[in-house]
Amino acid sequence: MHSTRRHPGLALLGVLLVNLHSDFRVSLAEHLLGAPPSPRWQDRATDLAVVILLQFKAFALFSLLFGAGFAVFGERAAARGASPPQFLARRFVVLFALGLCHLLLLWNGDILTLYAVCGLLLLPLRGLPAAALAATGAAVFVLPYAVPWGLGWPTEDTLRRLAAEAARVYTAGGVGDVVAFHWRETRLLILPLLVGVLPRTWGLMAIGAAAWKVGVFRNPGRHRRLLWVVALVGGGVGGGATLLSAFAVPTPLPPGLVDAISSAPLALGYAAGLLLILQSPAGTRVARLDVRSILGLWVFGLWLGLVGSSIGERKKCPATAPWTPCPRAPGRSECGDFPSSREAMMVEMLLVFVLGDKPSDAAVKEFESLRGEWSVVTAERNGKPENAPPTVLRFTDQMPKNAAKRCDVLAVTVDLSANPKRLIGIITGGEVKGDKWLAIYRVDGEKLTVCYEYGGKEHPTKFQTTDGDGRFVIHLERNKK
């Protein structure tokens, strides 16, 4: 039994690692859009290791073990003379209520609601023989690839809007703003995601319950041959599919199916391998370790790593978006001081209007139409869409005190006589101090379009880019206060 207790802890550790690496750092929409690769090989190696070893696999392993736990609690309820369906139904209803609170009020990356629904759907089949239950689980697992399933995945434009809004809300919004955003994001993204993965989750739970019924978890020593087959085949198939997916190798299979083939077999291989290891003398000693202690040590180490990283990176330019004045590039990573409040979530460009002592009424009116924060919704470079972290342009008339040290601050003047209207910006600090930012722009209500380039001699004339012209077009929306 001790090995059964260790599996969920290790699975949760894998889920925690994946979440810390991705969804706890950036919004889910931004994670799904994909961020540009880090310039540091250590970061790229970590990204690849998480994708190959843990991403989706830890979640699949936990689903498998949740199904085993479903069978365990049913047996224990029957041994006490209680009704297993009623006992389990009460637990799942409570779990569903807790999940809804977590989903809507704390963090919508919740899985409790999904697991509660899957558990309730599994109840009518708990009396099936193990073979029939496993076969049903496998059939439901592949169901989304055989018939249309789901609520409709959000478009890329919707994901970009959610990513930009998340960056704004999590950095500058209040509790009410965060809760309201959670509900909107849940409706547009989380609900379709949960419905989409429901068949796979339910299928793995059914397989886990079947594995408990035949005694794989209770008496792994009596099933060593089966465990070796599952470990080798699952590891080989899942590992191969994972490598194909991680390195984007073309295959005739749909990408979603490749991901499923990589996660489920490898999760089964992990479970079988852990059972075999925990039956060995060395595994028995490892099994005496408290998984909570391992988690505590790991989190402490992570905290130390983050503190060290933040100290080492404090004076480095966080502006990783290619359309900002100081993109990370070899020889140009040190761009002066930056405010730390936004480094983890978004990139900001500060455009300070230079109105002079006696500005014209037209210039003042134009500035007022631009004043405030605008979030980048879509971007284009070299005639193609550009993907990067959420970015905010903030128009103000107040020059920050540390402007001479910052390459994200531009002193801007406006040319209203030109058509389209022009902006001329001068970068105030960092290695690129003095570089020009030549832009044209148009305002359409709460939407702003800007086309520009750095270091150029002439303004753009159209809101479009071509291959190799060095220009950018960004489409923004005003952030509501």
VOSE-567381 format. One record per residue (C-alpha): residue number from 1; residue in one letter; x, y, z. Coordinates in nm, 3 decimals. Example, Ala and Ser with C-alpha at 12.3 -4.5 7.8 and 13.67 -1.06 7.14 Angstrom:
BEGIN
> 1, A, 1.230, -0.450, 0.780
> 2, S, 1.367, -0.106, 0.714
This chain:
BEGIN
> 1, M, 0.000, 0.000, 0.000
> 2, H, 0.286, 0.242, 0.064
> 3, S, 0.363, 0.259, -0.308
> 4, T, 0.002, 0.356, -0.379
> 5, R, 0.031, 0.644, -0.134
> 6, R, 0.355, 0.770, -0.290
> 7, H, 0.226, 0.784, -0.647
> 8, P, -0.020, 1.073, -0.595
> 9, G, 0.246, 1.278, -0.419
> 10, L, 0.490, 1.232, -0.706
> 11, A, 0.217, 1.305, -0.960
> 12, L, 0.126, 1.625, -0.774
> 13, L, 0.493, 1.720, -0.766
> 14, G, 0.499, 1.690, -1.145
> 15, V, 0.183, 1.900, -1.179
> 16, L, 0.333, 2.161, -0.947
> 17, L, 0.654, 2.174, -1.149
> 18, V, 0.464, 2.228, -1.473
> 19, N, 0.243, 2.498, -1.321
> 20, L, 0.535, 2.680, -1.162
> 21, H, 0.717, 2.672, -1.492
> 22, S, 0.425, 2.803, -1.698
> 23, D, 0.080, 2.892, -1.566
> 24, F, 0.196, 3.042, -1.235
> 25, R, 0.428, 3.280, -1.424
> 26, V, 0.212, 3.389, -1.714
> 27, S, -0.156, 3.374, -1.798
> 28, L, -0.294, 3.060, -1.959
> 29, A, -0.377, 3.248, -2.280
> 30, E, -0.020, 3.377, -2.309
> 31, H, 0.116, 3.029, -2.240
> 32, L, -0.104, 2.881, -2.514
> 33, L, 0.007, 3.148, -2.761
> 34, G, 0.367, 3.056, -2.692
> 35, A, 0.644, 3.292, -2.588
> 36, P, 0.965, 3.351, -2.783
> 37, P, 1.248, 3.119, -2.674
> 38, S, 1.480, 3.253, -2.409
> 39, P, 1.827, 3.363, -2.522
> 40, R, 1.981, 3.163, -2.236
> 41, W, 2.054, 2.797, -2.302
> 42, Q, 1.972, 2.707, -1.939
> 43, D, 1.616, 2.835, -1.983
> 44, R, 1.573, 2.659, -2.315
> 45, A, 1.702, 2.333, -2.165
> 46, T, 1.459, 2.363, -1.874
> 47, D, 1.170, 2.436, -2.112
> 48, L, 1.252, 2.128, -2.316
> 49, A, 1.292, 1.905, -2.009
> 50, V, 0.952, 2.009, -1.870
> 51, V, 0.784, 1.951, -2.207
> 52, I, 0.942, 1.609, -2.260
> 53, L, 0.924, 1.469, -1.908
> 54, L, 0.626, 1.633, -1.737
> 55, Q, 0.390, 1.840, -1.947
> 56, F, 0.054, 1.657, -1.970
> 57, K, 0.221, 1.342, -1.831
> 58, A, 0.192, 1.444, -1.465
> 59, F, -0.173, 1.541, -1.517
> 60, A, -0.244, 1.208, -1.690
> 61, L, -0.069, 1.016, -1.411
> 62, F, -0.274, 1.199, -1.147
> 63, S, -0.596, 1.119, -1.336
> 64, L, -0.498, 0.753, -1.346
> 65, L, -0.433, 0.751, -0.972
> 66, F, -0.754, 0.941, -0.898
> 67, G, -0.939, 0.652, -1.062
> 68, A, -0.752, 0.407, -0.839
> 69, G, -0.851, 0.616, -0.538
> 70, F, -1.212, 0.607, -0.659
> 71, A, -1.202, 0.227, -0.642
> 72, V, -1.027, 0.227, -0.303
> 73, F, -1.287, 0.452, -0.138
> 74, G, -1.568, 0.247, -0.288
> 75, E, -1.427, -0.073, -0.141
> 76, R, -1.373, 0.084, 0.199
> 77, A, -1.728, 0.221, 0.205
> 78, A, -1.865, -0.127, 0.125
> 79, A, -1.647, -0.281, 0.399
> 80, R, -1.806, -0.046, 0.654
> 81, G, -2.154, -0.141, 0.538
> 82, A, -2.214, 0.198, 0.370
> 83, S, -2.349, 0.244, 0.020
> 84, P, -2.048, 0.310, -0.208
> 85, P, -2.249, 0.510, -0.470
> 86, Q, -2.399, 0.739, -0.205
> 87, F, -2.069, 0.780, -0.021
> 88, L, -1.877, 0.862, -0.337
> 89, A, -2.154, 1.089, -0.471
> 90, R, -2.143, 1.299, -0.152
> 91, R, -1.765, 1.334, -0.179
> 92, F, -1.782, 1.438, -0.542
> 93, V, -2.057, 1.693, -0.479
> 94, V, -1.845, 1.852, -0.205
> 95, L, -1.540, 1.838, -0.433
> 96, F, -1.740, 2.007, -0.709
> 97, A, -1.849, 2.288, -0.474
> 98, L, -1.491, 2.344, -0.357
> 99, G, -1.374, 2.341, -0.717
> 100, L, -1.627, 2.604, -0.822
> 101, C, -1.514, 2.835, -0.541
> 102, H, -1.152, 2.784, -0.640
> 103, L, -1.232, 2.823, -1.010
> 104, L, -1.429, 3.147, -0.983
> 105, L, -1.272, 3.319, -0.682
> 106, L, -0.906, 3.210, -0.654
> 107, W, -0.753, 3.063, -0.969
> 108, N, -0.934, 2.928, -1.271
> 109, G, -0.662, 2.678, -1.354
> 110, D, -0.864, 2.446, -1.129
> 111, I, -0.910, 2.071, -1.190
> 112, L, -1.132, 1.987, -0.891
> 113, T, -1.453, 2.059, -1.081
> 114, L, -1.339, 1.844, -1.373
> 115, Y, -1.243, 1.556, -1.144
> 116, A, -1.572, 1.580, -0.956
> 117, V, -1.773, 1.563, -1.279
> 118, C, -1.564, 1.271, -1.406
> 119, G, -1.610, 1.091, -1.074
> 120, L, -1.987, 1.133, -1.087
> 121, L, -1.991, 1.004, -1.446
> 122, L, -1.783, 0.704, -1.341
> 123, L, -2.020, 0.600, -1.062
> 124, P, -2.271, 0.407, -1.278
> 125, L, -1.991, 0.189, -1.420
> 126, R, -1.806, 0.105, -1.097
> 127, G, -1.959, -0.246, -1.091
> 128, L, -1.817, -0.346, -1.431
> 129, P, -1.547, -0.615, -1.444
> 130, A, -1.195, -0.475, -1.462
> 131, A, -1.143, -0.570, -1.828
> 132, A, -1.471, -0.408, -1.936
> 133, L, -1.398, -0.097, -1.732
> 134, A, -1.049, -0.061, -1.884
> 135, A, -1.183, -0.116, -2.236
> 136, T, -1.454, 0.146, -2.181
> 137, G, -1.195, 0.389, -2.048
> 138, A, -0.973, 0.338, -2.352
> 139, A, -1.269, 0.386, -2.588
> 140, V, -1.378, 0.709, -2.420
> 141, F, -1.016, 0.832, -2.419
> 142, V, -1.002, 0.821, -2.801
> 143, L, -1.360, 0.950, -2.842
> 144, P, -1.263, 1.314, -2.922
> 145, Y, -1.049, 1.193, -3.213
> 146, A, -1.332, 0.986, -3.364
> 147, V, -1.629, 1.224, -3.332
> 148, P, -1.660, 1.603, -3.302
> 149, W, -1.626, 1.703, -2.940
> 150, G, -1.600, 2.026, -2.744
> 151, L, -1.749, 2.373, -2.712
> 152, G, -1.532, 2.544, -2.971
> 153, W, -1.177, 2.655, -2.906
> 154, P, -1.116, 3.033, -2.880
> 155, T, -0.956, 3.202, -3.179
> 156, E, -0.602, 3.334, -3.171
> 157, D, -0.739, 3.688, -3.158
> 158, T, -0.944, 3.597, -2.848
> 159, L, -0.635, 3.446, -2.684
> 160, R, -0.434, 3.762, -2.754
> 161, R, -0.707, 3.978, -2.602
> 162, L, -0.721, 3.758, -2.292
> 163, A, -0.341, 3.764, -2.258
> 164, A, -0.331, 4.143, -2.283
> 165, E, -0.618, 4.182, -2.036
> 166, A, -0.457, 3.938, -1.793
> 167, A, -0.132, 4.135, -1.801
> 168, R, -0.318, 4.456, -1.725
> 169, V, -0.548, 4.314, -1.456
> 170, Y, -0.283, 4.115, -1.268
> 171, T, -0.043, 4.409, -1.254
> 172, A, -0.270, 4.708, -1.202
> 173, G, -0.621, 4.579, -1.123
> 174, G, -0.795, 4.531, -0.792
> 175, V, -0.961, 4.221, -0.648
> 176, G, -1.287, 4.298, -0.827
> 177, D, -1.106, 4.334, -1.159
> 178, V, -0.930, 4.000, -1.110
> 179, V, -1.251, 3.816, -1.018
> 180, A, -1.439, 3.967, -1.313
> 181, F, -1.157, 3.867, -1.546
> 182, H, -1.157, 3.514, -1.400
> 183, W, -1.524, 3.474, -1.488
> 184, R, -1.476, 3.606, -1.840
> 185, E, -1.166, 3.392, -1.898
> 186, T, -1.347, 3.089, -1.757
> 187, R, -1.633, 3.133, -2.002
> 188, L, -1.412, 3.196, -2.307
> 189, L, -1.118, 2.965, -2.240
> 190, I, -1.133, 2.750, -1.928
> 191, L, -1.474, 2.593, -1.991
> 192, P, -1.388, 2.486, -2.349
> 193, L, -1.057, 2.350, -2.219
> 194, L, -1.220, 2.145, -1.941
> 195, V, -1.489, 2.006, -2.173
> 196, G, -1.223, 1.921, -2.429
> 197, V, -1.011, 1.716, -2.188
> 198, L, -1.305, 1.552, -2.007
> 199, P, -1.311, 1.229, -2.217
> 200, R, -0.938, 1.174, -2.175
> 201, T, -0.955, 1.244, -1.803
> 202, W, -1.252, 1.011, -1.752
> 203, G, -1.087, 0.740, -1.961
> 204, L, -0.769, 0.749, -1.754
> 205, M, -0.972, 0.737, -1.432
> 206, A, -1.158, 0.429, -1.555
> 207, I, -0.828, 0.260, -1.643
> 208, G, -0.691, 0.348, -1.298
> 209, A, -0.997, 0.200, -1.128
> 210, A, -0.961, -0.116, -1.337
> 211, A, -0.593, -0.144, -1.241
> 212, W, -0.688, -0.131, -0.873
> 213, K, -0.954, -0.398, -0.922
> 214, V, -0.709, -0.650, -1.069
> 215, G, -0.461, -0.583, -0.786
> 216, V, -0.182, -0.406, -0.975
> 217, F, -0.146, -0.143, -0.702
> 218, R, -0.220, -0.372, -0.408
> 219, N, 0.015, -0.653, -0.511
> 220, P, 0.260, -0.516, -0.769
> 221, G, 0.500, -0.805, -0.704
> 222, R, 0.247, -1.047, -0.855
> 223, H, 0.223, -0.839, -1.172
> 224, R, 0.590, -0.772, -1.240
> 225, R, 0.576, -0.905, -1.596
> 226, L, 0.276, -0.683, -1.681
> 227, L, 0.444, -0.383, -1.519
> 228, W, 0.761, -0.436, -1.720
> 229, V, 0.562, -0.455, -2.043
> 230, V, 0.368, -0.138, -1.959
> 231, A, 0.684, 0.045, -1.850
> 232, L, 0.877, -0.045, -2.166
> 233, V, 0.597, -0.011, -2.419
> 234, G, 0.445, 0.297, -2.255
> 235, G, 0.784, 0.459, -2.216
> 236, G, 0.885, 0.377, -2.573
> 237, V, 0.561, 0.485, -2.742
> 238, G, 0.501, 0.784, -2.517
> 239, G, 0.863, 0.893, -2.524
> 240, G, 0.881, 0.868, -2.902
> 241, A, 0.558, 1.065, -2.949
> 242, T, 0.678, 1.324, -2.700
> 243, L, 0.999, 1.380, -2.895
> 244, L, 0.800, 1.414, -3.219
> 245, S, 0.577, 1.673, -3.054
> 246, A, 0.854, 1.861, -2.872
> 247, F, 1.065, 1.902, -3.185
> 248, A, 0.763, 1.960, -3.414
> 249, V, 0.847, 1.666, -3.642
> 250, P, 0.583, 1.641, -3.919
> 251, T, 0.355, 1.336, -3.893
> 252, P, 0.034, 1.230, -4.071
> 253, L, -0.145, 1.232, -3.733
> 254, P, -0.333, 1.534, -3.594
> 255, P, -0.119, 1.731, -3.343
> 256, G, -0.375, 1.675, -3.067
> 257, L, -0.360, 1.300, -3.116
> 258, V, 0.021, 1.306, -3.105
> 259, D, 0.002, 1.491, -2.772
> 260, A, -0.246, 1.234, -2.637
> 261, I, -0.029, 0.943, -2.753
> 262, S, 0.268, 1.105, -2.582
> 263, S, 0.100, 1.179, -2.248
> 264, A, -0.114, 0.875, -2.165
> 265, P, 0.131, 0.592, -2.253
> 266, L, 0.418, 0.774, -2.086
> 267, A, 0.205, 0.832, -1.774
> 268, L, 0.124, 0.459, -1.767
> 269, G, 0.494, 0.387, -1.813
> 270, Y, 0.580, 0.621, -1.524
> 271, A, 0.327, 0.449, -1.297
> 272, A, 0.453, 0.102, -1.385
> 273, G, 0.814, 0.208, -1.350
> 274, L, 0.754, 0.365, -1.009
> 275, L, 0.579, 0.051, -0.886
> 276, L, 0.875, -0.158, -0.998
> 277, I, 1.126, 0.079, -0.838
> 278, L, 0.936, 0.092, -0.509
> 279, Q, 0.944, -0.289, -0.492
> 280, S, 1.324, -0.294, -0.502
> 281, P, 1.542, -0.259, -0.188
> 282, A, 1.652, 0.090, -0.289
> 283, G, 1.293, 0.186, -0.368
> 284, T, 1.182, 0.066, -0.026
> 285, R, 1.423, 0.310, 0.137
> 286, V, 1.304, 0.590, -0.090
> 287, A, 0.943, 0.506, -0.006
> 288, R, 1.010, 0.588, 0.360
> 289, L, 1.069, 0.951, 0.264
> 290, D, 0.776, 1.181, 0.328
> 291, V, 0.672, 1.329, -0.004
> 292, R, 0.566, 1.645, 0.177
> 293, S, 0.923, 1.689, 0.298
> 294, I, 1.051, 1.644, -0.057
> 295, L, 0.802, 1.905, -0.177
> 296, G, 0.904, 2.145, 0.098
> 297, L, 1.273, 2.115, 0.014
> 298, W, 1.202, 2.154, -0.356
> 299, V, 0.987, 2.466, -0.307
> 300, F, 1.256, 2.614, -0.081
> 301, G, 1.514, 2.550, -0.350
> 302, L, 1.288, 2.706, -0.609
> 303, W, 1.247, 3.014, -0.391
> 304, L, 1.624, 3.046, -0.357
> 305, G, 1.657, 3.013, -0.733
> 306, L, 1.398, 3.282, -0.797
> 307, V, 1.560, 3.518, -0.547
> 308, G, 1.900, 3.464, -0.706
> 309, S, 1.754, 3.507, -1.051
> 310, S, 1.577, 3.830, -0.960
> 311, I, 1.898, 3.973, -0.811
> 312, G, 2.101, 3.875, -1.115
> 313, E, 1.842, 4.007, -1.361
> 314, R, 1.743, 4.328, -1.183
> 315, K, 1.934, 4.557, -1.416
> 316, K, 1.861, 4.364, -1.730
> 317, C, 1.606, 4.484, -1.978
> 318, P, 1.283, 4.284, -1.948
> 319, A, 1.154, 4.407, -2.282
> 320, T, 1.153, 4.079, -2.471
> 321, A, 0.891, 4.187, -2.723
> 322, P, 1.065, 4.250, -3.056
> 323, W, 0.870, 4.571, -3.120
> 324, T, 1.005, 4.742, -2.806
> 325, P, 1.307, 4.976, -2.814
> 326, C, 1.544, 4.735, -2.644
> 327, P, 1.481, 4.373, -2.740
> 328, R, 1.703, 4.112, -2.581
> 329, A, 1.977, 4.033, -2.822
> 330, P, 2.346, 3.939, -2.799
> 331, G, 2.537, 4.244, -2.682
> 332, R, 2.219, 4.442, -2.604
> 333, S, 2.076, 4.281, -2.293
> 334, E, 2.194, 4.554, -2.054
> 335, C, 1.958, 4.843, -2.121
> 336, G, 1.947, 5.025, -1.790
> 337, D, 1.710, 5.022, -1.496
> 338, F, 1.348, 4.918, -1.516
> 339, P, 1.059, 4.928, -1.271
> 340, S, 1.027, 4.580, -1.121
> 341, S, 0.649, 4.577, -1.075
> 342, R, 0.575, 4.472, -1.434
> 343, E, 0.876, 4.261, -1.520
> 344, A, 0.711, 3.926, -1.455
> 345, M, 0.389, 3.993, -1.640
> 346, M, 0.417, 4.246, -1.922
> 347, V, 0.638, 4.474, -2.126
> 348, E, 0.570, 4.847, -2.108
> 349, M, 0.674, 5.136, -2.330
> 350, L, 0.637, 5.484, -2.181
> 351, L, 0.573, 5.757, -2.439
> 352, V, 0.618, 6.101, -2.280
> 353, F, 0.468, 6.388, -2.481
> 354, V, 0.692, 6.693, -2.507
> 355, L, 0.435, 6.971, -2.543
> 356, G, 0.661, 7.269, -2.474
> 357, D, 0.581, 7.584, -2.279
> 358, K, 0.298, 7.702, -2.509
> 359, P, 0.149, 7.401, -2.682
> 360, S, -0.119, 7.452, -2.942
> 361, D, -0.477, 7.361, -2.861
> 362, A, -0.466, 7.097, -3.133
> 363, A, -0.156, 6.933, -2.980
> 364, V, -0.314, 6.930, -2.633
> 365, K, -0.635, 6.782, -2.773
> 366, E, -0.439, 6.517, -2.960
> 367, F, -0.244, 6.425, -2.648
> 368, E, -0.565, 6.391, -2.447
> 369, S, -0.703, 6.151, -2.711
> 370, L, -0.396, 5.929, -2.658
> 371, R, -0.339, 5.972, -2.285
> 372, G, -0.349, 5.650, -2.083
> 373, E, -0.263, 5.284, -2.139
> 374, W, -0.311, 5.087, -2.460
> 375, S, -0.258, 4.709, -2.478
> 376, V, -0.116, 4.541, -2.787
> 377, V, -0.372, 4.299, -2.930
> 378, T, -0.191, 4.191, -3.247
> 379, A, 0.142, 4.275, -3.405
> 380, E, 0.308, 4.235, -3.744
> 381, R, 0.669, 4.234, -3.864
> 382, N, 0.814, 4.148, -4.203
> 383, G, 0.462, 4.105, -4.337
> 384, K, 0.385, 3.826, -4.088
> 385, P, 0.207, 3.809, -3.748
> 386, E, 0.444, 3.845, -3.455
> 387, N, 0.397, 3.666, -3.124
> 388, A, 0.550, 3.795, -2.799
> 389, P, 0.462, 3.880, -2.439
> 390, P, 0.174, 4.120, -2.364
> 391, T, 0.284, 4.479, -2.420
> 392, V, 0.142, 4.811, -2.305
> 393, L, 0.202, 5.159, -2.449
> 394, R, 0.143, 5.431, -2.192
> 395, F, 0.107, 5.792, -2.308
> 396, T, 0.180, 6.054, -2.042
> 397, D, 0.317, 6.407, -2.001
> 398, Q, 0.521, 6.324, -1.691
> 399, M, 0.885, 6.231, -1.747
> 400, P, 1.003, 5.972, -1.488
> 401, K, 1.302, 6.069, -1.275
> 402, N, 1.509, 5.774, -1.393
> 403, A, 1.435, 5.829, -1.763
> 404, A, 1.806, 5.876, -1.840
> 405, K, 1.865, 5.514, -1.735
> 406, R, 1.567, 5.354, -1.909
> 407, C, 1.537, 5.242, -2.268
> 408, D, 1.162, 5.188, -2.240
> 409, V, 1.096, 5.564, -2.218
> 410, L, 1.059, 5.779, -2.531
> 411, A, 1.029, 6.157, -2.548
> 412, V, 0.765, 6.209, -2.815
> 413, T, 0.653, 6.497, -3.033
> 414, V, 0.361, 6.491, -3.274
> 415, D, 0.327, 6.617, -3.633
> 416, L, -0.040, 6.684, -3.697
> 417, S, 0.017, 6.833, -4.041
> 418, A, 0.116, 6.500, -4.192
> 419, N, -0.127, 6.244, -4.326
> 420, P, -0.121, 5.994, -4.159
> 421, K, -0.032, 6.172, -3.835
> 422, R, 0.326, 6.124, -3.719
> 423, L, 0.505, 6.063, -3.391
> 424, I, 0.877, 6.128, -3.344
> 425, G, 1.023, 5.957, -3.039
> 426, I, 1.374, 5.976, -2.890
> 427, I, 1.482, 5.695, -2.654
> 428, T, 1.590, 5.856, -2.328
> 429, G, 1.837, 5.604, -2.182
> 430, G, 2.015, 5.271, -2.188
> 431, E, 2.251, 5.151, -2.458
> 432, V, 2.014, 5.274, -2.726
> 433, K, 1.983, 5.627, -2.585
> 434, G, 1.920, 5.882, -2.859
> 435, D, 1.787, 5.634, -3.115
> 436, K, 1.486, 5.760, -3.308
> 437, W, 1.143, 5.603, -3.317
> 438, L, 0.956, 5.717, -3.628
> 439, A, 0.589, 5.628, -3.636
> 440, I, 0.256, 5.697, -3.801
> 441, Y, -0.066, 5.633, -3.617
> 442, R, -0.443, 5.650, -3.632
> 443, V, -0.704, 5.648, -3.358
> 444, D, -1.045, 5.492, -3.414
> 445, G, -1.244, 5.530, -3.093
> 446, E, -1.089, 5.293, -2.841
> 447, K, -0.854, 5.137, -3.094
> 448, L, -0.508, 5.254, -3.197
> 449, T, -0.288, 5.142, -3.487
> 450, V, 0.080, 5.232, -3.503
> 451, C, 0.339, 5.160, -3.774
> 452, Y, 0.700, 5.247, -3.695
> 453, E, 1.068, 5.161, -3.707
> 454, Y, 1.377, 5.232, -3.498
> 455, G, 1.678, 5.420, -3.625
> 456, G, 1.517, 5.498, -3.959
> 457, K, 1.549, 5.822, -4.154
> 458, E, 1.197, 5.840, -4.291
> 459, H, 0.851, 5.781, -4.151
> 460, P, 0.643, 5.493, -4.281
> 461, T, 0.368, 5.595, -4.522
> 462, K, 0.134, 5.294, -4.488
> 463, F, 0.008, 5.074, -4.206
> 464, Q, 0.171, 4.761, -4.338
> 465, T, 0.505, 4.583, -4.337
> 466, T, 0.698, 4.388, -4.596
> 467, D, 0.971, 4.129, -4.569
> 468, G, 1.297, 4.289, -4.456
> 469, D, 1.174, 4.649, -4.418
> 470, G, 1.247, 4.655, -4.042
> 471, R, 0.909, 4.805, -3.957
> 472, F, 0.637, 4.702, -3.715
> 473, V, 0.260, 4.740, -3.709
> 474, I, 0.084, 4.701, -3.377
> 475, H, -0.290, 4.711, -3.312
> 476, L, -0.390, 4.823, -2.963
> 477, E, -0.700, 4.876, -2.752
> 478, R, -0.740, 5.129, -2.475
> 479, N, -0.728, 4.984, -2.125
> 480, K, -1.041, 5.072, -1.931
> 481, K, -0.983, 5.214, -1.586
